[in-house]
Amino acid sequence: MSRPRPWVIVPGIWNSDQEHWQSVWERERGDAAVRIEPASWAEPDPADWRDAITRAVAACPAPPVLVAHSLGVLAVADWLAAGAAHATRAAHAAGAAHATGAAGTDGTNRTTRPAVAGAFLVAPPDPDAPGFPRAASGFAAPRPLPAGGRVPTRLVVSDDDPYCTPERAIAFAEAIGATTLRVGALGHVNVASGIGSWPTGRSLLDDFEATL
């Protein structure tokens, strides 16, 4: 029997507690799931979270699916954008080196983003909304990703999320090239929403994985 595809769990600010669906899914996945380990859970630093995602992805035996919730969605979008920007710079540097006949010595290959199979993103918060945590003010709305920097992505949107309107969430999805999945009124899709292990969400993830 083949091993299940790896997952990288990317929670929101303060991490996901044991009752959160991310934690339940991680336990069910066993050693095929790894959670990021930033040093700045309470006062999230984007660079720290980017590095944490990179470490977790690099630790996987195969390209994983990123499973993110809340601030983790913004962290994944930032990680993907940083990777795309780096790839563009590396391509320009390689082109310049080829044109001059010089060998590339900038070390860009040392920071190439490790590959992921896709991203399953749930309930993004709006950094410009009043309820956005001040401690996470270093995070911004997802930047548009060029076609070459995109990965297969689903963005799950709740119709009554107190941290983000559906319209803003859909705009985020368009920026990163994600397919939007509307799931009705589920609040912030967390423990307070009363969804428990969220089996409907797990089915959405399973369906997404089947397309990869």
Backbone as ProteinMPNN parsed JSONL, in Angstrom:
{"seq_chain_A": "MSRPRPWVIVPGIWNSDQEHWQSVWERERGDAAVRIEPASWAEPDPADWRDAITRAVAACPAPPVLVAHSLGVLAVADWLAAGAAHATRAAHAAGAAHATGAAGTDGTNRTTRPAVAGAFLVAPPDPDAPGFPRAASGFAAPRPLPAGGRVPTRLVVSDDDPYCTPERAIAFAEAIGATTLRVGALGHVNVASGIGSWPTGRSLLDDFEATL", "coords_chain_A": {"N_chain_A": [[0.844, -1.196, 0.0], [0.587, 2.164, -0.905], [2.159, 5.081, 0.514], [0.318, 7.745, 2.103], [-0.218, 10.982, 0.625], [1.949, 13.569, 1.702], [1.099, 16.071, 4.166], [1.367, 19.51, 4.998], [0.698, 21.225, 7.81], [-0.617, 24.34, 8.421], [-1.337, 26.417, 10.752], [-3.309, 29.165, 12.186], [-2.727, 32.323, 13.882], [-1.426, 31.953, 17.189], [-1.521, 29.212, 16.996], [-3.226, 26.03, 16.411], [-5.547, 24.502, 18.548], [-6.043, 21.329, 20.306], [-8.628, 20.488, 19.744], [-9.274, 21.579, 17.361], [-10.08, 21.272, 13.89], [-7.834, 21.066, 12.203], [-5.897, 19.939, 13.876], [-7.098, 17.495, 14.513], [-7.215, 16.285, 11.966], [-4.478, 16.148, 11.466], [-3.623, 14.313, 13.411], [-5.003, 12.061, 12.501], [-3.713, 11.668, 10.094], [-1.223, 10.888, 10.819], [2.266, 10.135, 10.665], [2.507, 11.207, 8.184], [1.858, 13.807, 8.153], [2.958, 17.061, 8.908], [3.453, 19.743, 11.106], [3.943, 23.251, 10.884], [6.567, 25.048, 12.574], [6.951, 27.821, 13.712], [8.795, 30.43, 15.421], [7.344, 32.477, 16.329], [4.542, 32.375, 17.26], [2.635, 33.896, 18.752], [3.131, 36.577, 18.165], [3.191, 36.992, 15.179], [5.726, 36.801, 12.75], [6.288, 37.512, 9.445], [8.602, 36.65, 7.934], [9.703, 34.713, 9.604], [7.614, 32.839, 9.601], [7.562, 32.173, 6.884], [10.044, 30.876, 6.674], [9.523, 28.754, 8.399], [7.545, 27.335, 7.018], [8.995, 26.596, 4.76], [10.919, 24.874, 5.932], [9.253, 22.823, 6.899], [8.077, 21.849, 4.541], [10.349, 20.996, 3.168], [11.055, 18.886, 4.755], [9.374, 16.867, 4.061], [8.792, 13.713, 2.411], [7.863, 13.757, -0.158], [6.376, 16.061, -2.534], [4.178, 18.038, -0.687], [0.713, 18.695, 0.306], [-0.313, 21.846, 1.271], [-2.042, 22.652, 4.119], [-3.948, 24.996, 5.275], [-5.156, 27.408, 7.686], [-6.937, 30.369, 8.502], [-4.774, 32.907, 9.616], [-2.729, 31.385, 8.662], [-3.366, 31.012, 5.996], [-2.728, 33.486, 4.816], [-0.023, 33.381, 5.336], [0.807, 31.223, 3.739], [0.156, 32.236, 1.195], [1.933, 34.387, 1.139], [4.34, 32.995, 1.264], [4.27, 31.589, -1.162], [4.293, 33.773, -2.93], [6.772, 34.925, -2.325], [8.44, 32.872, -3.166], [7.875, 32.861, -5.906], [8.813, 35.387, -6.623], [11.508, 35.101, -6.054], [12.188, 33.108, -7.924], [11.849, 34.529, -10.273], [13.849, 36.498, -10.033], [16.087, 34.82, -10.02], [15.932, 33.717, -12.567], [16.35, 35.984, -14.132], [18.941, 36.618, -13.327], [20.318, 34.374, -14.22], [19.927, 34.638, -16.935], [21.326, 36.999, -17.423], [23.905, 36.19, -16.718], [24.338, 34.246, -18.646], [24.317, 35.819, -20.922], [26.611, 37.312, -20.6], [28.496, 35.404, -20.379], [29.35, 34.688, -17.912], [29.725, 32.804, -14.872], [27.093, 31.973, -12.672], [27.11, 33.339, -9.478], [25.647, 34.086, -7.312], [24.4, 32.48, -5.499], [21.704, 31.818, -5.584], [20.403, 29.387, -5.919], [20.424, 28.182, -3.485], [18.248, 28.939, -2.032], [15.967, 28.173, -3.284], [12.506, 27.638, -3.602], [11.056, 24.82, -2.084], [9.215, 22.151, -3.662], [5.629, 21.965, -3.813], [2.574, 20.075, -3.841], [0.071, 21.184, -3.882], [-2.363, 23.507, -2.476], [-4.565, 23.81, 0.215], [-6.69, 25.949, 1.42], [-8.218, 27.679, 4.09], [-10.678, 29.867, 5.247], [-9.565, 32.725, 5.099], [-8.242, 35.589, 6.829], [-8.945, 39.118, 6.702], [-6.516, 41.455, 6.311], [-7.007, 44.161, 6.341], [-9.298, 44.549, 7.742], [-11.247, 45.571, 10.632], [-11.144, 43.717, 12.785], [-8.757, 42.342, 12.573], [-5.885, 40.837, 14.016], [-3.73, 42.916, 15.837], [-1.191, 42.12, 16.482], [-0.411, 40.668, 14.31], [0.187, 42.39, 12.288], [2.179, 42.57, 10.415], [1.564, 41.002, 8.266], [0.076, 40.878, 5.01], [-2.545, 41.377, 2.538], [-3.042, 38.769, 0.11], [-0.698, 38.789, -2.543], [-0.841, 39.268, -6.104], [-0.158, 36.355, -7.946], [2.167, 35.341, -10.403], [1.571, 33.319, -13.326], [3.485, 31.28, -13.466], [4.213, 30.966, -10.84], [2.188, 29.814, -9.476], [0.293, 27.256, -7.762], [-1.81, 24.322, -7.761], [-4.768, 25.187, -6.147], [-7.222, 25.426, -3.587], [-9.582, 27.568, -2.134], [-11.348, 27.887, 0.705], [-14.341, 29.374, 1.63], [-16.255, 31.019, 4.041], [-19.572, 32.192, 4.449], [-20.273, 33.927, 6.503], [-18.026, 34.791, 7.847], [-16.447, 36.392, 10.487], [-14.066, 37.698, 10.193], [-13.514, 38.274, 7.577], [-15.001, 39.323, 4.575], [-17.053, 37.592, 2.152], [-16.62, 38.649, -0.399], [-14.09, 39.873, -0.28], [-12.538, 37.62, 0.277], [-12.905, 36.123, -2.043], [-11.635, 37.813, -3.838], [-9.035, 37.509, -2.912], [-8.635, 34.853, -3.632], [-8.687, 35.05, -6.417], [-6.364, 36.507, -6.814], [-4.305, 34.711, -6.24], [-4.807, 32.664, -7.919], [-6.623, 30.674, -7.165], [-9.241, 28.216, -6.816], [-12.445, 28.939, -5.686], [-14.273, 27.739, -2.918], [-17.378, 27.801, -1.686], [-18.865, 27.476, 1.444], [-21.12, 28.036, 2.871], [-22.659, 29.352, 5.895], [-20.378, 29.315, 8.185], [-19.017, 30.696, 10.104], [-15.795, 31.44, 11.336], [-14.791, 29.063, 10.616], [-13.822, 27.317, 12.645], [-13.147, 26.032, 15.981], [-15.077, 27.394, 17.476], [-17.113, 27.516, 15.658], [-18.499, 25.212, 15.875], [-18.083, 22.881, 14.396], [-16.652, 20.635, 14.889], [-14.652, 17.904, 13.978], [-14.936, 18.514, 11.382], [-15.963, 16.958, 9.015], [-17.044, 17.426, 6.475], [-15.31, 19.288, 5.375], [-13.022, 17.725, 5.256], [-13.765, 15.943, 3.278], [-13.837, 17.696, 1.137], [-11.125, 18.272, 0.927], [-10.133, 15.72, 0.327], [-11.338, 15.306, -2.172], [-10.073, 17.327, -3.604], [-7.389, 16.486, -3.463], [-7.562, 14.236, -5.031], [-7.435, 15.236, -7.56], [-4.865, 15.914, -8.045]], "CA_chain_A": [[0.0, 0.0, 0.0], [1.398, 3.367, -1.006], [2.01, 6.037, 1.592], [-0.524, 8.884, 1.746], [0.505, 12.199, 0.28], [2.219, 14.374, 2.907], [0.454, 17.361, 4.409], [1.985, 20.474, 5.905], [-0.362, 21.931, 8.515], [-0.238, 25.739, 8.671], [-2.408, 27.032, 11.538], [-3.327, 30.611, 12.314], [-2.063, 32.901, 15.046], [-1.551, 31.199, 18.444], [-1.563, 27.78, 16.718], [-4.536, 25.378, 16.506], [-5.579, 23.621, 19.718], [-6.264, 19.903, 20.039], [-9.981, 20.252, 19.249], [-9.405, 22.188, 16.027], [-10.087, 20.264, 12.826], [-6.479, 20.838, 11.707], [-5.216, 19.014, 14.788], [-7.725, 16.185, 14.335], [-6.745, 15.729, 10.699], [-3.056, 15.83, 11.607], [-3.518, 13.047, 14.148], [-5.471, 10.989, 11.622], [-2.736, 11.454, 9.018], [-0.035, 10.268, 11.396], [3.559, 10.715, 10.321], [2.451, 11.822, 6.857], [1.518, 15.217, 8.343], [3.901, 17.817, 9.723], [2.979, 21.095, 11.404], [5.022, 24.239, 10.916], [7.023, 25.39, 13.922], [7.57, 29.148, 13.791], [9.124, 30.883, 16.771], [6.537, 33.661, 16.629], [3.111, 32.061, 17.201], [1.796, 34.937, 19.349], [3.389, 37.833, 17.449], [3.696, 36.38, 13.946], [6.648, 37.508, 11.873], [6.171, 36.857, 8.137], [9.826, 35.956, 7.529], [9.795, 33.523, 10.449], [6.63, 31.866, 9.126], [8.03, 31.669, 5.584], [11.103, 29.899, 6.934], [8.92, 27.568, 9.012], [6.89, 26.584, 5.943], [10.059, 25.992, 3.949], [11.495, 23.736, 6.669], [8.283, 21.736, 6.958], [7.941, 21.274, 3.2], [11.597, 20.303, 2.847], [11.127, 17.657, 5.551], [8.447, 15.866, 3.513], [9.432, 12.822, 1.449], [7.321, 14.05, -1.479], [5.694, 17.354, -2.484], [2.975, 17.931, 0.128], [-0.369, 19.672, 0.213], [-0.346, 22.778, 2.385], [-3.39, 22.719, 4.683], [-3.824, 26.216, 6.069], [-6.357, 28.045, 8.226], [-6.859, 31.718, 9.048], [-3.533, 33.597, 9.271], [-1.924, 30.46, 7.878], [-3.649, 31.244, 4.575], [-1.9, 34.618, 4.399], [1.367, 32.936, 5.371], [1.041, 30.41, 2.542], [0.148, 33.147, 0.044], [3.192, 35.134, 1.204], [5.409, 32.045, 0.927], [4.21, 31.346, -2.603], [4.709, 35.001, -3.615], [8.218, 35.064, -2.15], [9.065, 31.89, -4.039], [7.739, 33.305, -7.291], [9.707, 36.528, -6.809], [12.869, 34.569, -6.1], [12.37, 32.418, -9.195], [12.001, 35.56, -11.308], [15.195, 37.071, -9.895], [17.071, 33.814, -10.416], [15.889, 33.602, -14.027], [17.006, 37.174, -14.693], [20.376, 36.5, -13.069], [20.846, 33.35, -15.111], [19.952, 35.217, -18.275], [22.42, 37.961, -17.501], [25.158, 35.436, -16.7], [24.486, 33.602, -19.957], [24.615, 36.842, -21.915], [27.982, 37.782, -20.419], [29.398, 34.263, -20.311], [29.843, 34.543, -16.544], [29.058, 31.792, -14.058], [26.289, 32.556, -11.604], [27.745, 33.186, -8.17], [24.848, 34.766, -6.285], [23.892, 31.509, -4.539], [20.247, 31.8, -5.553], [19.876, 28.03, -5.857], [20.368, 27.726, -2.105], [16.988, 29.32, -1.409], [14.858, 27.822, -4.154], [11.357, 27.127, -2.85], [10.78, 23.401, -2.324], [7.972, 21.948, -4.396], [4.418, 21.492, -3.153], [1.602, 19.537, -4.793], [-1.085, 22.061, -3.926], [-2.681, 24.198, -1.23], [-5.967, 23.783, 0.637], [-6.693, 27.122, 2.282], [-9.538, 27.807, 4.721], [-11.054, 31.039, 6.045], [-8.522, 33.752, 5.229], [-8.652, 36.84, 7.452], [-8.657, 40.311, 5.912], [-5.606, 42.305, 7.084], [-7.508, 45.529, 6.395], [-10.542, 44.577, 8.513], [-11.038, 46.036, 12.015], [-10.88, 42.65, 13.734], [-7.49, 41.662, 12.329], [-5.015, 40.992, 15.181], [-2.649, 43.897, 15.705], [0.087, 41.415, 16.581], [-0.082, 40.08, 13.006], [0.111, 43.488, 11.332], [3.192, 42.438, 9.368], [1.0, 40.253, 7.137], [-0.73, 41.669, 4.077], [-3.427, 40.622, 1.646], [-2.269, 38.025, -0.898], [-0.264, 39.484, -3.749], [-1.087, 38.479, -7.315], [0.902, 35.421, -8.31], [2.286, 35.065, -11.833], [1.157, 31.951, -13.664], [4.56, 30.343, -13.171], [4.394, 30.812, -9.405], [0.964, 29.273, -8.885], [0.127, 25.821, -7.575], [-3.241, 24.02, -7.626], [-5.197, 25.718, -4.851], [-8.633, 25.638, -3.256], [-9.774, 28.503, -1.028], [-12.657, 27.659, 1.307], [-14.876, 30.66, 2.087], [-17.494, 31.002, 4.827], [-20.373, 33.365, 4.112], [-20.424, 34.85, 7.629], [-16.761, 34.865, 8.577], [-16.329, 37.723, 11.089], [-12.764, 38.29, 9.898], [-13.332, 38.528, 6.145], [-16.221, 39.205, 3.782], [-16.873, 36.694, 1.007], [-16.096, 39.387, -1.553], [-12.643, 40.012, -0.125], [-11.937, 36.29, 0.168], [-12.914, 35.763, -3.46], [-10.567, 38.603, -4.458], [-7.772, 36.845, -2.556], [-8.545, 33.646, -4.457], [-8.337, 35.454, -7.776], [-4.977, 36.966, -6.829], [-3.362, 33.587, -6.199], [-5.219, 31.655, -8.886], [-7.291, 29.578, -6.468], [-10.659, 27.944, -7.012], [-13.181, 29.241, -4.462], [-15.294, 26.792, -2.466], [-18.268, 28.437, -0.712], [-19.387, 26.424, 2.321], [-22.243, 28.527, 3.668], [-22.388, 30.132, 7.103], [-19.6, 28.526, 9.146], [-18.185, 31.57, 10.904], [-14.387, 31.429, 10.95], [-14.476, 27.648, 10.356], [-12.935, 26.919, 13.738], [-13.828, 25.34, 17.074], [-16.254, 28.175, 17.842], [-18.162, 27.295, 14.655], [-19.221, 23.991, 16.231], [-17.994, 21.9, 13.299], [-15.905, 19.461, 15.329], [-13.564, 17.479, 13.092], [-15.295, 19.051, 10.063], [-15.879, 15.906, 7.986], [-17.332, 17.977, 5.141], [-14.067, 19.866, 4.888], [-12.104, 16.639, 4.913], [-14.195, 15.441, 1.965], [-13.389, 18.674, 0.135], [-9.689, 18.065, 0.757], [-9.959, 14.449, -0.378], [-11.71, 15.53, -3.571], [-9.003, 18.139, -4.193], [-6.204, 15.64, -3.621], [-7.783, 13.286, -6.13], [-7.175, 15.915, -8.831], [-3.444, 16.263, -8.124]], "C_chain_A": [[0.875, 1.241, 0.0], [1.13, 4.301, 0.172], [1.091, 7.165, 1.163], [0.329, 10.096, 1.415], [0.768, 13.012, 1.557], [1.369, 15.646, 2.954], [1.372, 18.211, 5.265], [0.856, 21.304, 6.501], [0.125, 23.334, 8.868], [-1.39, 26.413, 9.424], [-2.362, 28.559, 11.485], [-2.561, 31.075, 13.538], [-2.407, 32.092, 16.3], [-1.655, 29.685, 18.237], [-2.994, 27.245, 16.846], [-4.529, 24.409, 17.677], [-6.006, 22.209, 19.332], [-7.652, 19.605, 19.49], [-10.191, 20.788, 17.84], [-9.326, 21.1, 14.962], [-8.691, 20.027, 12.256], [-5.735, 19.815, 12.571], [-5.778, 17.6, 14.66], [-7.213, 15.535, 13.053], [-5.272, 15.331, 10.781], [-2.867, 14.508, 12.342], [-3.944, 11.877, 13.272], [-4.442, 10.664, 10.54], [-1.456, 10.797, 9.53], [1.246, 10.945, 10.947], [3.621, 11.265, 8.903], [2.036, 13.287, 6.942], [2.553, 15.858, 9.249], [3.361, 19.226, 9.9], [4.169, 22.061, 11.398], [5.356, 24.587, 12.366], [7.723, 26.75, 13.922], [7.891, 29.498, 15.236], [8.174, 31.982, 17.235], [5.035, 33.381, 16.524], [2.262, 33.244, 17.671], [1.953, 36.296, 18.681], [4.016, 37.465, 16.103], [4.566, 37.315, 13.107], [6.633, 36.814, 10.514], [7.424, 36.085, 7.716], [10.0, 34.662, 8.318], [8.833, 32.441, 9.952], [7.007, 31.331, 7.751], [9.1, 30.597, 5.788], [10.529, 28.61, 7.521], [8.219, 26.7, 7.971], [7.939, 25.88, 5.09], [10.653, 24.77, 4.639], [10.537, 22.55, 6.67], [8.132, 21.052, 5.604], [9.185, 20.465, 2.846], [11.728, 18.987, 3.607], [10.234, 16.552, 5.01], [9.14, 15.003, 2.467], [8.956, 13.024, 0.012], [6.624, 15.408, -1.392], [4.357, 17.249, -1.742], [1.863, 18.862, -0.328], [-0.281, 20.544, 1.456], [-1.79, 22.908, 2.853], [-3.402, 23.862, 5.69], [-5.176, 26.756, 6.522], [-6.013, 29.445, 8.707], [-5.552, 32.408, 8.64], [-2.603, 32.696, 8.467], [-2.156, 30.605, 6.382], [-2.788, 32.39, 4.046], [-0.429, 34.227, 4.383], [1.712, 32.108, 4.139], [1.089, 31.296, 1.299], [1.447, 33.941, -0.016], [4.361, 34.242, 0.806], [5.438, 31.778, -0.573], [4.694, 32.57, -3.382], [6.213, 35.202, -3.508], [8.963, 34.088, -3.049], [9.014, 32.299, -5.492], [8.683, 34.466, -7.585], [11.154, 36.06, -6.9], [13.147, 33.881, -7.434], [12.579, 33.415, -10.333], [13.388, 36.176, -11.256], [16.264, 36.095, -10.367], [17.122, 33.668, -11.932], [16.581, 34.783, -14.684], [18.519, 37.092, -14.508], [21.015, 35.483, -13.999], [20.937, 33.871, -16.54], [21.094, 36.186, -18.456], [23.764, 37.242, -17.54], [25.411, 34.767, -18.052], [24.895, 34.62, -21.003], [26.059, 37.308, -21.828], [29.0, 36.653, -20.398], [29.948, 34.024, -18.927], [29.079, 33.451, -15.826], [28.27, 32.485, -12.964], [26.919, 32.282, -10.256], [26.923, 33.796, -7.058], [24.242, 33.797, -5.288], [22.388, 31.375, -4.529], [19.696, 30.391, -5.433], [19.77, 27.514, -4.428], [19.022, 28.008, -1.455], [15.793, 29.043, -2.305], [13.726, 27.204, -3.334], [11.164, 25.645, -3.129], [9.391, 23.225, -2.921], [6.832, 21.508, -3.491], [3.451, 21.009, -4.225], [0.405, 20.469, -4.946], [-1.305, 22.702, -2.568], [-4.187, 24.176, -1.003], [-6.085, 24.824, 1.739], [-8.098, 27.409, 2.8], [-9.634, 29.102, 5.528], [-9.94, 32.07, 6.191], [-9.059, 34.968, 5.985], [-8.274, 38.008, 6.534], [-7.749, 41.228, 6.731], [-6.095, 43.742, 7.224], [-8.802, 45.658, 7.189], [-10.261, 44.977, 9.966], [-10.655, 44.931, 12.994], [-9.561, 41.929, 13.554], [-6.546, 41.901, 13.502], [-3.869, 41.979, 14.939], [-1.289, 43.219, 15.729], [0.54, 40.831, 15.25], [-0.039, 41.14, 11.904], [1.17, 43.427, 10.24], [2.694, 41.69, 8.137], [0.09, 41.142, 6.301], [-1.65, 40.76, 3.274], [-2.59, 39.914, 0.589], [-1.946, 38.869, -2.12], [-0.578, 38.63, -4.973], [0.117, 37.608, -7.655], [0.969, 35.289, -9.823], [1.942, 33.609, -12.096], [2.222, 30.931, -13.277], [4.783, 30.11, -11.691], [3.199, 30.189, -8.714], [1.039, 27.758, -8.738], [-1.375, 25.551, -7.505], [-3.713, 24.386, -6.215], [-6.716, 25.79, -4.757], [-8.689, 26.58, -2.061], [-11.204, 28.364, -0.526], [-13.129, 28.942, 1.975], [-16.185, 30.448, 2.834], [-18.259, 32.297, 4.565], [-20.516, 34.362, 5.255], [-19.166, 34.909, 8.49], [-16.609, 36.272, 9.164], [-15.029, 38.434, 10.75], [-12.553, 38.615, 8.42], [-14.664, 38.375, 5.419], [-15.993, 38.213, 2.641], [-16.256, 37.394, -0.194], [-14.58, 39.538, -1.476], [-11.943, 38.655, -0.288], [-11.857, 35.848, -1.293], [-11.836, 36.544, -4.214], [-9.202, 38.002, -4.135], [-7.563, 35.614, -3.433], [-8.121, 33.996, -5.876], [-6.872, 35.854, -7.866], [-3.993, 35.809, -6.906], [-3.746, 32.457, -7.146], [-5.909, 30.461, -8.27], [-8.733, 29.418, -6.927], [-11.368, 28.163, -5.679], [-14.225, 28.171, -4.178], [-16.124, 27.475, -1.386], [-18.929, 27.344, 0.119], [-20.527, 26.903, 3.21], [-21.781, 29.269, 4.907], [-21.696, 29.269, 8.157], [-18.685, 29.411, 9.998], [-16.747, 31.568, 10.399], [-13.876, 29.993, 10.743], [-13.458, 27.149, 11.393], [-13.736, 26.22, 14.832], [-15.12, 26.064, 17.456], [-17.403, 27.992, 16.856], [-18.97, 26.041, 14.944], [-19.16, 22.906, 15.178], [-17.195, 20.655, 13.688], [-14.739, 19.139, 14.411], [-13.804, 17.892, 11.644], [-15.144, 18.004, 8.952], [-16.19, 16.413, 6.577], [-16.078, 18.589, 4.536], [-13.068, 18.801, 4.488], [-12.478, 16.034, 3.562], [-13.762, 16.398, 0.858], [-11.895, 18.506, -0.136], [-9.413, 16.777, -0.013], [-10.266, 14.598, -1.861], [-10.618, 16.33, -4.301], [-7.768, 17.277, -4.452], [-6.335, 14.672, -4.79], [-7.484, 13.907, -7.489], [-5.689, 16.165, -9.049], [-2.609, 15.126, -8.742]], "O_chain_A": [[1.797, 1.358, 0.808], [0.041, 4.315, 0.746], [1.07, 7.523, -0.015], [1.465, 10.215, 1.875], [-0.118, 13.123, 2.404], [0.983, 16.205, 1.927], [2.068, 17.705, 6.145], [0.144, 22.003, 5.781], [1.15, 23.497, 9.53], [-2.319, 26.925, 8.799], [-1.504, 29.155, 10.834], [-1.831, 30.299, 14.154], [-3.529, 31.611, 16.454], [-1.857, 28.949, 19.202], [-3.874, 27.948, 17.343], [-3.621, 23.587, 17.799], [-6.295, 21.935, 18.167], [-7.846, 18.58, 18.836], [-11.194, 20.472, 17.201], [-8.592, 20.123, 15.116], [-8.38, 18.904, 11.859], [-5.035, 18.941, 12.058], [-5.03, 16.623, 14.695], [-6.824, 14.368, 13.057], [-4.868, 14.305, 10.235], [-2.048, 13.681, 11.942], [-3.315, 10.819, 13.297], [-4.32, 9.513, 10.121], [-0.698, 10.216, 8.753], [1.314, 12.171, 10.856], [4.67, 11.737, 8.466], [1.878, 13.943, 5.912], [2.974, 15.264, 10.242], [2.869, 19.832, 8.949], [5.261, 21.721, 11.852], [4.526, 24.436, 13.262], [8.937, 26.828, 14.109], [7.32, 28.923, 16.163], [8.196, 32.373, 18.402], [4.329, 34.068, 15.786], [1.256, 33.559, 17.035], [1.005, 37.08, 18.638], [5.224, 37.61, 15.913], [4.192, 38.448, 12.803], [6.941, 35.624, 10.441], [7.314, 34.976, 7.193], [10.397, 33.638, 7.762], [9.194, 31.266, 9.89], [6.795, 30.15, 7.475], [9.065, 29.544, 5.152], [10.981, 27.513, 7.192], [8.29, 25.472, 8.032], [7.785, 24.709, 4.741], [10.867, 23.741, 3.999], [10.952, 21.409, 6.468], [8.067, 19.825, 5.526], [9.082, 19.373, 2.288], [12.426, 18.076, 3.162], [10.33, 15.41, 5.458], [9.983, 15.496, 1.717], [9.574, 12.521, -0.926], [6.31, 15.865, -0.293], [3.497, 16.457, -2.128], [2.042, 19.696, -1.215], [-0.185, 20.032, 2.571], [-2.669, 23.24, 2.058], [-2.926, 23.715, 6.816], [-6.193, 26.59, 5.848], [-4.934, 29.679, 9.251], [-5.247, 32.488, 7.45], [-1.787, 33.18, 7.683], [-1.253, 30.353, 5.584], [-2.194, 32.288, 2.973], [0.329, 34.682, 3.526], [2.786, 32.27, 3.559], [1.962, 31.127, 0.447], [2.002, 34.146, -1.095], [5.268, 34.678, 0.096], [6.508, 31.745, -1.182], [5.414, 32.436, -4.372], [6.861, 35.6, -4.476], [9.995, 34.431, -3.627], [9.98, 32.114, -6.233], [9.283, 34.529, -8.658], [11.928, 36.558, -7.717], [14.221, 34.054, -8.009], [13.379, 33.181, -11.239], [14.034, 36.359, -12.287], [17.226, 36.485, -11.03], [18.194, 33.516, -12.518], [17.308, 34.622, -15.665], [19.285, 37.446, -15.404], [22.115, 35.699, -14.508], [21.893, 33.587, -17.261], [21.752, 36.207, -19.496], [24.658, 37.627, -18.293], [26.541, 34.725, -18.539], [25.718, 34.331, -21.871], [26.669, 37.658, -22.838], [30.207, 36.892, -20.4], [30.897, 33.258, -18.756], [27.915, 33.197, -16.134], [28.729, 33.474, -12.394], [27.227, 31.137, -9.925], [27.439, 34.009, -5.961], [23.624, 34.233, -4.316], [21.831, 30.864, -3.557], [18.606, 30.214, -4.888], [19.098, 26.512, -4.182], [18.681, 27.395, -0.443], [14.721, 29.617, -2.108], [13.962, 26.352, -2.478], [11.112, 25.242, -4.292], [8.502, 24.05, -2.709], [7.039, 20.774, -2.525], [3.493, 21.466, -5.367], [-0.204, 20.534, -6.014], [-0.542, 22.478, -1.629], [-4.974, 24.48, -1.9], [-5.632, 24.603, 2.862], [-9.061, 27.385, 2.033], [-8.788, 29.391, 6.374], [-9.424, 32.269, 7.29], [-10.218, 35.34, 5.8], [-7.384, 37.884, 5.693], [-8.183, 41.736, 7.765], [-5.655, 44.464, 8.119], [-9.35, 46.755, 7.302], [-9.162, 44.748, 10.472], [-9.912, 45.185, 13.942], [-9.263, 40.996, 14.301], [-6.406, 43.039, 13.951], [-3.139, 41.874, 13.953], [-0.347, 43.676, 15.082], [1.72, 40.531, 15.067], [-0.208, 40.824, 10.726], [1.078, 44.149, 9.247], [3.328, 41.737, 7.082], [-0.577, 42.038, 6.819], [-1.543, 39.535, 3.329], [-1.53, 40.413, 0.209], [-2.803, 39.569, -2.659], [-0.58, 37.402, -4.888], [1.259, 38.069, -7.65], [-0.068, 35.14, -10.47], [2.013, 32.77, -11.198], [1.896, 29.839, -12.812], [5.468, 29.161, -11.313], [3.195, 30.049, -7.491], [1.744, 27.075, -9.48], [-2.143, 26.468, -7.217], [-3.132, 23.951, -5.221], [-7.4, 26.162, -5.71], [-7.944, 26.418, -1.095], [-12.156, 28.682, -1.239], [-12.412, 29.529, 2.786], [-17.102, 29.792, 2.339], [-17.663, 33.369, 4.471], [-20.845, 35.524, 5.017], [-19.241, 35.058, 9.71], [-16.639, 37.251, 8.417], [-14.896, 39.635, 10.988], [-11.519, 39.174, 8.053], [-15.377, 37.394, 5.633], [-14.857, 38.018, 2.211], [-15.461, 36.801, -0.923], [-13.874, 39.357, -2.468], [-10.887, 38.563, -0.914], [-10.859, 35.268, -1.721], [-11.197, 36.008, -5.12], [-8.312, 37.987, -4.986], [-6.458, 35.362, -3.916], [-7.286, 33.31, -6.466], [-6.209, 35.58, -8.866], [-2.959, 35.915, -7.566], [-3.091, 31.415, -7.174], [-5.801, 29.348, -8.787], [-9.363, 30.377, -7.373], [-10.939, 27.631, -4.655], [-14.964, 27.75, -5.069], [-15.629, 27.707, -0.283], [-19.488, 26.396, -0.43], [-20.863, 26.247, 4.196], [-20.652, 29.757, 4.967], [-22.357, 28.576, 8.93], [-17.694, 28.932, 10.549], [-16.5, 31.679, 9.198], [-12.669, 29.756, 10.703], [-12.392, 26.636, 11.053], [-14.892, 25.857, 14.614], [-16.137, 25.425, 17.728], [-18.551, 28.284, 17.189], [-20.014, 25.822, 14.33], [-20.08, 22.095, 15.069], [-17.079, 19.722, 12.894], [-13.929, 20.012, 14.103], [-12.964, 17.646, 10.778], [-14.304, 18.147, 8.063], [-15.661, 15.889, 5.597], [-15.81, 18.435, 3.344], [-12.35, 18.952, 3.499], [-11.6, 15.655, 2.788], [-13.369, 15.967, -0.226], [-11.451, 18.589, -1.282], [-8.559, 16.749, -0.9], [-9.539, 14.078, -2.707], [-10.286, 16.048, -5.452], [-7.177, 17.335, -5.53], [-5.353, 14.333, -5.45], [-7.299, 13.185, -8.469], [-5.292, 16.589, -10.135], [-1.393, 15.259, -8.881]]}, "name": "protein", "num_of_chains": 1, "seq": "MSRPRPWVIVPGIWNSDQEHWQSVWERERGDAAVRIEPASWAEPDPADWRDAITRAVAACPAPPVLVAHSLGVLAVADWLAAGAAHATRAAHAAGAAHATGAAGTDGTNRTTRPAVAGAFLVAPPDPDAPGFPRAASGFAAPRPLPAGGRVPTRLVVSDDDPYCTPERAIAFAEAIGATTLRVGALGHVNVASGIGSWPTGRSLLDDFEATL"}
